[in-house]
Amino acid sequence: MTRRPVTAMACLFAFALLCMARPLWADDSTEPMQSMQAFLRDTPGCVEFTDQCSFCRITDGKAMCTTPSTACIKRDYVCTRKRGE
């Protein structure tokens, strides 16, 4: 048996698996992500928060956020610090 047919078959098999594979970032959730405005309305007293892409702080009543990182998978907002902490 020669190596060439086995290698070609292995490549075809790997390609078929990649075509059928579900992306890791796919989400079964049908709920839309919460907007920053809705998050802040629903989380009173939060002064620092993140969506795993940007880190934000409330300054003079406005959200000031860092630039999102290049390879980022946005998540739901999470409060990282409340007023008075």
MONOR-V624742 format. One record per backbone hydrogen bond with DSSP energy under -1.0 kcal/mol. CO is the residue of the C=O (numbers start at 1). NH is the residue of the N-H. If there is no record, write none. Layout:
# MONOR-V624742
[[CO/NH] [CO/NH]]
This chain:
# MONOR-V624742
[[3/7] [4/8] [5/9] [6/10] [7/11] [8/12] [9/13] [10/14] [11/15] [12/16] [13/17] [14/18] [15/19] [16/20] [17/21] [23/26] [35/39] [36/40] [37/41] [38/42] [39/43] [43/46] [45/83] [47/58] [48/80] [48/81] [49/56] [50/78] [51/75] [54/51] [55/66] [56/49] [57/64] [59/62] [62/59] [64/57] [70/72] [78/50] [81/47] [81/48] [82/85]]
